[in-house]
Amino acid sequence: MNMPNLKEAKKRTKNKVEVKKYSLKNEYKNSLKDKTFYIKTYGCQMNEHDSENMRAILKELGMTEVLNFEDADLIMLNTCSIRENAHNKVFGMLGRIKHLKQTKKDVVVGIAGCMAQEEVVVKEILSKYKWMDFVIGTHNIHNLGEIIVNSFNEKKLKIEAESQEGDIIEGMPVERTSKYKAFVNIMYGCDKFCTYCIVPYTRGKQRSRNKEQIINEVKELVKDGYKEVTLLGQNVNAYGKDLNINYNMANLLEDVAKTGIERIRFMTSHPWDFTDEMIEIIAKYDNIMPSIHLPVQSGSNKILKLMGRRYTKEEYLKLFNKIKEKIKNVSISTDIIVGFPGETESDFNDTLTLVNTCKFDLAYTFIFSKRVGTPAEKMLDETPEEEKEQRLYKLNELVNKYALENNKKLEGKIVKVLVEGKSDKEGFLMGYTETNKLVNLKANEMLIGKIINVKILEAKTWSLNGEYVK
C-alpha cells in the first residue's frame, strides 16, 4: 500500500519536476468491455476536469458509463477536501454504496481526488471501510487503468495515494462533458499554504505545464469547434514562476488569445500574483472574458494575516479598483470565509464594509471549516457556531443585494451569450454572458453551441431571463 503522509505532503524541494507521457498497456485496452462505471464528482473545476480524464481512461478499458450508481459494476467518487461539508457528503454516499454492496457483492468501489490524498481519511477508510476496493490519490490518476483492472481481479483494498511533490503527465486522454466549453490545465499544485487550506498538501507543489503543450491543446480545441476554454490551476496567476524562464501568466494569456479561441477564462486567481501586465492583456483582447474571480476571504487585516493571505485589505482594494478602471464592463466575484479563528464582531464588520465598497457581482461564502493538518486547525476558535451562522446570513443578505443590483443594470441591454444547452427551467435554453452570468432564454435548439445576441428582459439575483435578438 502507498499511503499518504502529512509530513511528506508539506515538503517543498528544488527537485526538478519530471514530465511524463501517459500510456495504457495494450493488455488493458478493452479488457473490461462488458463492465459499466459510474463517477460522481465533488468540488472544483480541477476535479471536474480530473473526472473527464478518468472517464476517458475507463472508456479505454472498454467500459460503458451509466447514470445511476446502482446499475454500475464500478462506482468511483472523485472527492473534495476543501470543506467538512464535502467530506461528510462523500462518507454519506459511501454508506449508501455499502448497502448496495451487501446485495451486489461484485461491484468495485473506490475514491479518488483530494480526500484520497489525506492521511486522516485513508486511516479512517482502513479502519471503517475495509469493504472498499481502492483509493487513488491526485498524483496517480494516470495509473487508473491498471488499478481498476487489478481491482476487478483481486478482491482486496488497494491504496495508491503516496504523498509527493508531483510530476506533470502529458497526453492524458479526456472525455469532455461539453462540446463547446473546455477546461485546460496550465499548472498543478500550490505553494501558498494559506493556513486554512488543505490543497497544497493534497495537490503537491506548484508546477507549470510547458507553454507549447498548453497552446497546442487550445489550438486543437479551436479545430474541434470549441468556443471557450477555462485555464485551470490552484493559483493560475503564478503560472511560470517555477519554470525559471521569462514567461508568465500575462504572456500565456496573450498567446492563448492569439489562437483565435472565441472565449478565454481562467481560475482561480490569488490577489498576490495579479500583475498590472495581466490587467493590460485582459483589457487588450476581446476574447479574454471580462470576468475575474478574485478571492478576498476577509476584509480584516488581522484575519488576513492569520489566514496567511500575504496581502492587506488596502492592497486588495487597490487591485480591485485597478481592474475595475482598466477592464471595460468587468465583473468581479470573490470567496469569503466567516468565523475564522479569532474573528471578532469588529473583524466581521470590516468584511461587510469591504463588500459594501466592492459590491461584488457574486460571492461564494462559507463558514470556516477546520481541516486536519493545517495550521488553522490548532488556532483557538471561541466563536459559537450559532454566531457564525448569523454572520453568514448577514453577509449573504448583503452579497445577494449587490448581485441583484449588478444584474439589474443589464435589463434592456443586448449581451453576447454562449448557448450551452437546455435550461433547468422548462422550455428554456441556457448559457452564459461574457461576464459569466447565467441566462435562461427562449430560442431554437439549433442555436445550442453558438454565441448569440440576447436581450435581457428580467434580472434575478442569480440569473437573467432574455430573448434571442437576430
Buried (B, 14 or more C-beta within 10 A) or exposed (E): EBBBBBEBBEEEEEEEBEEEEBEBEEEBEEBBEEBBBBBBBBBBBBBBBBBBBBBBBBBBBBBBBBEEBEEBBBBBBBBBBBBEEBBEBBBEBBEEBBEBBEEBEEBBBBBBBBBBBBBBBBEEBBEEBEBBBBBBBBBBBBBBBBBBBBBBEEEEBBBBBBBBBBBBBBEBBBBBBBBBBBBBBBBBBBBBBBBBBBBBBBBBBBBBBBBEBBBEBBBEBBEEEBBBBBBBBBBBBBBBBBBEEEBBBBBBBBBBBEBEBBBBBBBBBBBBBBEEBBBBBBBEBEBBBBBBBBBBBBBBBBBBBBBBBBBEBEBBBEBBEEBBEBBEEBBBBBBBBBBBBBBEEEBBBBBBEBBEEBBBBBBEBBBBBBBBBBBBBEBEBEBEEEBBEBBBEBBBEBBBBBBEEBBBEBBEEEBBBBBBEEBEEEEBBBBBBBBBBBBBBBBEEEBBBEBBEBBBEEBEBEBBBBEBEE
